[in-house]
Amino acid sequence: MHRHALTIRLCGPRGFCAGVDRAIQMVVLALKKYGAPVYVRHEIVHNRFVVEGLEKLGAVFVEELDEIPAEHHTQPVIFSAHGVPKSVPADAQARNLFFLDATCPLVSKVHKQAMRHERLGRHVVLIGHKGHPEVIGTMGQLPQGAVTLVETVADVDQLEPVDPAALGFVTQTTLSVDDTAAVIARLHARFPQITAPSAESICYATTNRQDAVKQAAPGCDLFVVVGAPNSSNSKRLVEVALKAGAKKSILLQRAHEIDWEAIGEIGVLGLSAGASAPEVVVDEIIEAFKVRFDATIELAETVRETENFMVSRELRDVELTAADMAFVNGVR
């Protein structure tokens, strides 16, 4: 059977970021140190492949703390990488639960920036997506009414703050860099005295992955982003690919979701992965295309990432074996 030639532009960086890697390590280390079950409030990261793999090791995922049986209150519960409102650790303490916080340090930085704005008498404007766990967690760091959420330039136009001279803004870490720049520009135009955060809120991993997609997307017949439908940074990559010139862009969780009839004959495929997508799924999708096409891979790399975040102190006395690291890195 004749196979059409296909160039796969493989983006780098892609996949796991340091915050995701740290969160998954914390679940694996907690299981090694304390034994199963280890409870995790909310998906540790937004990826079913990762969640199901951790479940096989003994992790139990819950949405709320009251789902943890009383007889297991001595077992650890881990808060996800997205961060939680202050009410959650307070609730855990009230229930005498032992908890570990896997909030990404870059999300924690946004929490601190928001709290600093509020402490200095500023009303906080949060740029983010309503209902996203990270947004819920950031808003939950401050008293009710201290934060206003905006998603778009149109939302900024509707803002009527009590004191336009006493405003500060922060952003969700996983937004589209370009879209957010437009919202920030409108905030500055409407409220010239608004105070920016002391450091960039959109995280390095989000920016790096979007930059790589922008480089790879022009001329692509199809751009595939590996990631979950509830993953903000993955969905943003789909949008970025289209805006950068890809004819079509789709989000896939696994290779079996590929609609080959809809794809048809293509010559150039762009491929990236959201920050919570393991490399093993990227490999799976590459292999699926290699079966049907005479595929060659070109690396579209913009930067090498070297960031590494340490796990919580409580878990630093436990060592990860080579097999553990293979699981954490998603190569099994």
MARLUM-533754 format. One record per residue (C-alpha): residue number from 1; x, y, z. Coordinates in Angstrom, 1 decimal. Layout:
+------+--------+--------+--------+
| banu |      X |      Y |      Z |
+------+--------+--------+--------+
|  NUM |      X |      Y |      Z |
...
+------+--------+--------+--------+
This chain:
+------+--------+--------+--------+
| banu |      X |      Y |      Z |
+------+--------+--------+--------+
|    1 |    0.0 |    0.0 |    0.0 |
|    2 |    1.4 |    3.4 |   -1.0 |
|    3 |    1.9 |    5.7 |    1.9 |
|    4 |    1.9 |    9.5 |    1.4 |
|    5 |    4.9 |   11.4 |    2.6 |
|    6 |    4.3 |   13.3 |    5.8 |
|    7 |    6.5 |   15.8 |    7.7 |
|    8 |    5.8 |   15.9 |   11.4 |
|    9 |    7.0 |   19.2 |   13.0 |
|   10 |    7.5 |   18.1 |   16.6 |
|   11 |    7.5 |   21.1 |   19.0 |
|   12 |    9.9 |   21.6 |   21.8 |
|   13 |    9.4 |   22.3 |   24.6 |
|   14 |    6.2 |   20.2 |   24.9 |
|   15 |    4.5 |   18.1 |   27.6 |
|   16 |    5.3 |   18.1 |   31.3 |
|   17 |    6.4 |   21.3 |   32.9 |
|   18 |    8.3 |   21.5 |   36.3 |
|   19 |    5.1 |   22.1 |   38.2 |
|   20 |    3.3 |   19.1 |   36.8 |
|   21 |    6.4 |   16.9 |   37.3 |
|   22 |    6.6 |   18.0 |   40.9 |
|   23 |    2.9 |   17.3 |   41.6 |
|   24 |    3.1 |   13.8 |   40.1 |
|   25 |    6.3 |   13.1 |   42.0 |
|   26 |    4.6 |   14.1 |   45.3 |
|   27 |    1.8 |   11.6 |   44.8 |
|   28 |    4.3 |    8.8 |   44.0 |
|   29 |    6.6 |    9.7 |   46.9 |
|   30 |    3.6 |    9.9 |   49.3 |
|   31 |    2.5 |    6.4 |   48.2 |
|   32 |    6.0 |    5.1 |   48.9 |
|   33 |    6.3 |    6.8 |   52.3 |
|   34 |    2.8 |    6.4 |   53.7 |
|   35 |    1.3 |    3.5 |   51.6 |
|   36 |   -2.0 |    3.4 |   49.9 |
|   37 |   -4.5 |    5.0 |   49.8 |
|   38 |   -3.2 |    8.5 |   49.3 |
|   39 |   -6.1 |   10.9 |   48.6 |
|   40 |   -5.8 |   13.7 |   46.0 |
|   41 |   -8.3 |   16.5 |   46.0 |
|   42 |   -9.3 |   17.2 |   42.4 |
|   43 |   -7.2 |   15.8 |   39.4 |
|   44 |   -3.6 |   16.3 |   40.4 |
|   45 |   -3.1 |   17.6 |   36.8 |
|   46 |   -5.6 |   17.7 |   34.0 |
|   47 |   -4.8 |   14.5 |   32.2 |
|   48 |   -6.7 |   11.2 |   32.5 |
|   49 |   -3.8 |    9.1 |   31.5 |
|   50 |   -1.8 |   10.4 |   34.4 |
|   51 |   -4.7 |   10.2 |   36.8 |
|   52 |   -5.5 |    6.6 |   35.8 |
|   53 |   -1.8 |    5.6 |   36.2 |
|   54 |   -1.7 |    7.1 |   39.7 |
|   55 |   -5.0 |    5.3 |   40.6 |
|   56 |   -3.3 |    2.0 |   39.7 |
|   57 |   -0.6 |    2.8 |   42.2 |
|   58 |   -3.1 |    3.5 |   45.0 |
|   59 |   -4.1 |    7.1 |   44.7 |
|   60 |   -7.8 |    8.0 |   45.3 |
|   61 |   -9.1 |   11.1 |   43.7 |
|   62 |  -11.9 |   13.1 |   45.4 |
|   63 |  -13.5 |   16.4 |   44.6 |
|   64 |  -14.2 |   17.4 |   48.3 |
|   65 |  -12.6 |   16.5 |   51.6 |
|   66 |  -15.8 |   15.0 |   53.0 |
|   67 |  -15.4 |   12.1 |   50.6 |
|   68 |  -12.5 |   10.8 |   52.6 |
|   69 |  -13.6 |    8.0 |   55.0 |
|   70 |  -13.1 |    8.7 |   58.7 |
|   71 |  -10.9 |    5.6 |   59.0 |
|   72 |   -8.5 |    7.0 |   56.5 |
|   73 |   -8.0 |   10.5 |   58.1 |
|   74 |   -4.4 |    9.6 |   59.0 |
|   75 |   -3.6 |    9.0 |   55.4 |
|   76 |   -2.3 |   12.0 |   53.5 |
|   77 |   -4.5 |   14.1 |   51.2 |
|   78 |   -2.7 |   16.1 |   48.4 |
|   79 |   -3.9 |   19.3 |   46.9 |
|   80 |   -3.6 |   19.5 |   43.2 |
|   81 |   -1.1 |   21.6 |   41.2 |
|   82 |   -3.8 |   24.1 |   40.3 |
|   83 |   -3.9 |   25.5 |   43.9 |
|   84 |   -6.9 |   25.7 |   46.3 |
|   85 |   -8.7 |   28.4 |   48.2 |
|   86 |   -7.6 |   29.1 |   51.7 |
|   87 |  -10.9 |   27.5 |   52.9 |
|   88 |   -9.6 |   24.1 |   51.8 |
|   89 |   -6.6 |   23.7 |   54.1 |
|   90 |   -8.7 |   25.3 |   56.9 |
|   91 |  -11.3 |   22.6 |   56.3 |
|   92 |   -8.6 |   19.9 |   56.3 |
|   93 |   -7.2 |   21.2 |   59.6 |
|   94 |  -10.8 |   21.2 |   61.1 |
|   95 |  -11.1 |   17.5 |   60.0 |
|   96 |   -7.7 |   16.7 |   61.5 |
|   97 |   -6.5 |   15.6 |   58.0 |
|   98 |   -2.8 |   15.3 |   57.2 |
|   99 |   -2.4 |   17.3 |   53.9 |
|  100 |    0.4 |   18.0 |   51.5 |
|  101 |    0.2 |   20.9 |   49.0 |
|  102 |    1.3 |   20.2 |   45.4 |
|  103 |    0.3 |   23.7 |   44.2 |
|  104 |    2.7 |   24.8 |   41.5 |
|  105 |    5.2 |   27.3 |   42.9 |
|  106 |    4.3 |   29.6 |   40.0 |
|  107 |    0.6 |   29.5 |   40.9 |
|  108 |    1.6 |   30.2 |   44.5 |
|  109 |    3.5 |   33.2 |   43.3 |
|  110 |    0.3 |   34.6 |   41.7 |
|  111 |   -1.5 |   34.0 |   45.0 |
|  112 |    1.1 |   36.1 |   46.8 |
|  113 |    1.0 |   38.8 |   44.2 |
|  114 |   -2.8 |   39.0 |   44.6 |
|  115 |   -2.6 |   39.1 |   48.4 |
|  116 |    0.1 |   41.9 |   48.1 |
|  117 |   -2.3 |   44.0 |   46.0 |
|  118 |   -5.1 |   43.5 |   48.5 |
|  119 |   -2.8 |   44.2 |   51.5 |
|  120 |   -1.8 |   47.5 |   49.9 |
|  121 |   -5.4 |   48.6 |   49.5 |
|  122 |   -5.9 |   47.7 |   45.9 |
|  123 |   -8.9 |   45.9 |   44.4 |
|  124 |   -7.6 |   42.9 |   42.5 |
|  125 |   -8.5 |   42.3 |   38.8 |
|  126 |   -7.9 |   38.7 |   37.9 |
|  127 |   -7.5 |   37.8 |   34.2 |
|  128 |   -8.6 |   34.2 |   33.8 |
|  129 |  -11.3 |   31.7 |   32.9 |
|  130 |  -14.3 |   31.4 |   35.1 |
|  131 |  -14.6 |   28.1 |   36.9 |
|  132 |  -11.1 |   26.9 |   36.3 |
|  133 |   -9.6 |   25.4 |   39.4 |
|  134 |   -6.6 |   27.8 |   39.4 |
|  135 |   -9.0 |   30.8 |   39.2 |
|  136 |  -11.1 |   29.4 |   42.0 |
|  137 |   -7.9 |   28.9 |   44.1 |
|  138 |   -6.6 |   32.4 |   43.4 |
|  139 |   -9.9 |   34.2 |   44.2 |
|  140 |  -10.1 |   32.1 |   47.3 |
|  141 |   -6.9 |   33.6 |   48.7 |
|  142 |   -8.7 |   36.9 |   49.3 |
|  143 |  -11.9 |   38.0 |   51.1 |
|  144 |  -15.1 |   37.8 |   49.1 |
|  145 |  -15.6 |   40.9 |   46.9 |
|  146 |  -11.8 |   41.7 |   46.9 |
|  147 |  -11.3 |   40.2 |   43.4 |
|  148 |  -13.1 |   40.9 |   40.0 |
|  149 |  -12.6 |   38.3 |   37.3 |
|  150 |  -12.3 |   39.4 |   33.7 |
|  151 |  -11.8 |   37.1 |   30.6 |
|  152 |  -11.9 |   39.5 |   27.7 |
|  153 |  -11.4 |   43.0 |   26.5 |
|  154 |  -15.2 |   43.4 |   26.6 |
|  155 |  -15.2 |   42.5 |   30.3 |
|  156 |  -12.7 |   45.2 |   31.0 |
|  157 |  -14.9 |   47.7 |   29.2 |
|  158 |  -17.7 |   46.8 |   31.7 |
|  159 |  -15.5 |   47.4 |   34.8 |
|  160 |  -16.7 |   50.1 |   37.1 |
|  161 |  -14.4 |   50.0 |   40.1 |
|  162 |  -15.1 |   52.0 |   43.3 |
|  163 |  -11.7 |   53.6 |   43.1 |
|  164 |  -10.0 |   53.4 |   39.6 |
|  165 |   -6.8 |   54.7 |   41.2 |
|  166 |   -6.5 |   51.7 |   43.5 |
|  167 |   -6.4 |   48.6 |   41.2 |
|  168 |   -3.9 |   45.8 |   40.8 |
|  169 |   -4.1 |   42.9 |   38.3 |
|  170 |   -2.8 |   39.3 |   38.1 |
|  171 |   -3.4 |   36.6 |   35.6 |
|  172 |   -4.0 |   32.9 |   35.5 |
|  173 |   -0.8 |   31.1 |   34.6 |
|  174 |   -2.0 |   29.2 |   31.6 |
|  175 |   -3.6 |   31.9 |   29.4 |
|  176 |   -2.9 |   32.8 |   25.7 |
|  177 |    0.0 |   35.2 |   25.9 |
|  178 |   -1.4 |   37.3 |   22.9 |
|  179 |   -5.0 |   37.4 |   24.1 |
|  180 |   -3.9 |   38.3 |   27.6 |
|  181 |   -1.7 |   41.1 |   26.3 |
|  182 |   -4.8 |   42.7 |   24.7 |
|  183 |   -6.7 |   42.5 |   27.9 |
|  184 |   -3.8 |   44.0 |   29.9 |
|  185 |   -3.5 |   46.8 |   27.3 |
|  186 |   -7.2 |   47.7 |   27.7 |
|  187 |   -6.8 |   47.7 |   31.5 |
|  188 |   -3.9 |   50.2 |   31.2 |
|  189 |   -5.9 |   52.3 |   28.8 |
|  190 |   -9.0 |   52.5 |   31.0 |
|  191 |   -7.2 |   52.6 |   34.3 |
|  192 |   -3.7 |   54.3 |   33.8 |
|  193 |   -2.9 |   54.0 |   37.5 |
|  194 |   -3.5 |   50.2 |   37.7 |
|  195 |   -0.6 |   48.3 |   39.2 |
|  196 |    0.9 |   45.3 |   37.4 |
|  197 |    2.2 |   42.3 |   39.3 |
|  198 |    5.9 |   42.5 |   40.3 |
|  199 |    6.6 |   39.6 |   38.0 |
|  200 |    5.0 |   38.0 |   34.9 |
|  201 |    2.0 |   35.8 |   35.9 |
|  202 |    1.7 |   33.6 |   32.8 |
|  203 |    4.2 |   30.9 |   33.5 |
|  204 |    7.3 |   30.1 |   31.5 |
|  205 |    6.0 |   26.7 |   30.4 |
|  206 |    2.8 |   28.3 |   28.9 |
|  207 |    4.9 |   30.9 |   27.1 |
|  208 |    7.5 |   28.5 |   25.8 |
|  209 |    4.9 |   26.0 |   24.5 |
|  210 |    3.0 |   28.8 |   22.7 |
|  211 |    6.2 |   30.2 |   21.2 |
|  212 |    7.1 |   26.7 |   19.8 |
|  213 |    3.7 |   26.3 |   18.3 |
|  214 |    3.8 |   29.7 |   16.7 |
|  215 |    7.1 |   28.7 |   15.0 |
|  216 |    5.8 |   25.3 |   13.8 |
|  217 |    2.2 |   26.1 |   12.8 |
|  218 |    2.7 |   28.1 |    9.5 |
|  219 |    2.1 |   25.8 |    6.6 |
|  220 |    0.7 |   22.9 |    8.7 |
|  221 |   -2.2 |   21.1 |    7.1 |
|  222 |   -3.1 |   19.9 |   10.6 |
|  223 |   -1.9 |   20.7 |   14.1 |
|  224 |   -2.4 |   18.2 |   16.8 |
|  225 |   -2.2 |   19.2 |   20.5 |
|  226 |   -2.0 |   16.3 |   23.0 |
|  227 |   -4.0 |   17.2 |   26.1 |
|  228 |   -7.2 |   17.0 |   28.0 |
|  229 |  -10.4 |   19.0 |   27.1 |
|  230 |  -10.3 |   20.5 |   30.7 |
|  231 |   -6.7 |   21.6 |   30.3 |
|  232 |   -6.5 |   25.4 |   29.9 |
|  233 |   -3.0 |   25.5 |   28.5 |
|  234 |   -3.7 |   22.7 |   26.0 |
|  235 |   -6.8 |   24.4 |   24.6 |
|  236 |   -4.8 |   27.6 |   24.3 |
|  237 |   -2.2 |   25.8 |   22.1 |
|  238 |   -5.0 |   24.7 |   19.7 |
|  239 |   -6.0 |   28.4 |   19.4 |
|  240 |   -2.5 |   29.6 |   19.0 |
|  241 |   -1.8 |   27.1 |   16.2 |
|  242 |   -4.8 |   28.3 |   14.2 |
|  243 |   -3.9 |   32.0 |   14.7 |
|  244 |   -0.3 |   31.2 |   13.7 |
|  245 |   -1.3 |   29.7 |   10.3 |
|  246 |   -2.3 |   26.0 |   10.7 |
|  247 |   -5.2 |   25.1 |    8.4 |
|  248 |   -6.8 |   23.0 |   11.1 |
|  249 |   -6.0 |   22.3 |   14.8 |
|  250 |   -7.4 |   19.7 |   17.1 |
|  251 |   -7.0 |   18.5 |   20.7 |
|  252 |   -6.4 |   14.7 |   21.3 |
|  253 |   -6.1 |   12.8 |   24.5 |
|  254 |   -5.1 |    9.4 |   22.9 |
|  255 |   -4.3 |    8.0 |   19.5 |
|  256 |   -7.6 |    6.1 |   19.3 |
|  257 |   -9.5 |    9.4 |   19.0 |
|  258 |   -7.9 |   10.2 |   15.6 |
|  259 |  -10.6 |   10.5 |   12.9 |
|  260 |   -8.6 |    9.4 |    9.9 |
|  261 |  -11.3 |   10.0 |    7.4 |
|  262 |  -11.6 |   13.6 |    8.5 |
|  263 |   -7.8 |   14.1 |    8.4 |
|  264 |   -7.5 |   12.7 |    4.8 |
|  265 |   -4.2 |   13.3 |    2.9 |
|  266 |   -2.0 |   15.8 |    4.6 |
|  267 |    1.6 |   16.8 |    4.0 |
|  268 |    2.7 |   18.6 |    7.1 |
|  269 |    1.6 |   17.8 |   10.6 |
|  270 |    2.3 |   20.0 |   13.6 |
|  271 |    2.5 |   18.2 |   17.0 |
|  272 |    2.8 |   19.6 |   20.5 |
|  273 |    1.5 |   18.6 |   24.0 |
|  274 |    0.1 |   20.6 |   26.9 |
|  275 |    2.0 |   20.9 |   30.1 |
|  276 |    0.1 |   18.0 |   31.7 |
|  277 |    0.4 |   15.6 |   28.8 |
|  278 |    3.0 |   12.7 |   29.2 |
|  279 |    5.5 |   12.0 |   26.4 |
|  280 |    4.3 |    8.4 |   26.1 |
|  281 |    1.0 |    9.7 |   24.5 |
|  282 |    3.0 |   11.9 |   22.1 |
|  283 |    4.9 |    8.8 |   21.0 |
|  284 |    1.7 |    6.9 |   20.7 |
|  285 |    0.3 |    9.5 |   18.3 |
|  286 |    3.5 |    9.7 |   16.3 |
|  287 |    3.4 |    5.9 |   15.8 |
|  288 |   -0.2 |    6.0 |   14.7 |
|  289 |    0.7 |    8.5 |   11.9 |
|  290 |    3.8 |    6.5 |   11.0 |
|  291 |    1.6 |    3.4 |   10.3 |
|  292 |   -0.5 |    5.4 |    7.8 |
|  293 |    2.1 |    7.8 |    6.3 |
|  294 |    5.7 |    7.8 |    5.2 |
|  295 |    6.6 |   10.1 |    8.1 |
|  296 |    9.7 |   12.1 |    8.9 |
|  297 |   10.2 |   14.2 |   12.0 |
|  298 |   11.5 |   17.7 |   12.2 |
|  299 |   12.1 |   19.2 |   15.6 |
|  300 |   10.7 |   22.7 |   16.0 |
|  301 |   12.5 |   23.7 |   19.2 |
|  302 |   12.6 |   27.3 |   20.6 |
|  303 |   14.2 |   26.8 |   24.0 |
|  304 |   15.5 |   24.1 |   26.4 |
|  305 |   13.8 |   24.1 |   29.8 |
|  306 |   15.9 |   23.3 |   32.9 |
|  307 |   13.5 |   24.4 |   35.6 |
|  308 |   13.1 |   22.0 |   38.6 |
|  309 |   10.8 |   22.5 |   41.6 |
|  310 |   11.6 |   20.7 |   44.9 |
|  311 |    8.8 |   18.6 |   46.5 |
|  312 |    7.4 |   19.3 |   50.0 |
|  313 |    9.8 |   18.9 |   52.9 |
|  314 |    7.8 |   16.0 |   54.3 |
|  315 |    8.7 |   14.0 |   51.2 |
|  316 |   12.3 |   14.8 |   50.7 |
|  317 |   13.5 |   11.8 |   52.7 |
|  318 |   12.1 |    9.4 |   50.2 |
|  319 |   14.0 |    8.5 |   47.1 |
|  320 |   12.6 |    7.9 |   43.6 |
|  321 |   13.9 |    4.8 |   41.9 |
|  322 |   14.6 |    4.6 |   38.2 |
|  323 |   11.3 |    2.8 |   37.8 |
|  324 |    9.5 |    5.6 |   39.8 |
|  325 |   11.0 |    8.2 |   37.6 |
|  326 |   10.0 |    6.3 |   34.4 |
|  327 |    6.5 |    6.5 |   35.7 |
|  328 |    6.7 |   10.1 |   36.6 |
|  329 |    8.1 |   11.0 |   33.2 |
|  330 |    5.3 |    9.1 |   31.5 |
|  331 |    7.5 |    6.8 |   29.5 |
|  332 |    5.8 |    3.6 |   30.5 |
+------+--------+--------+--------+
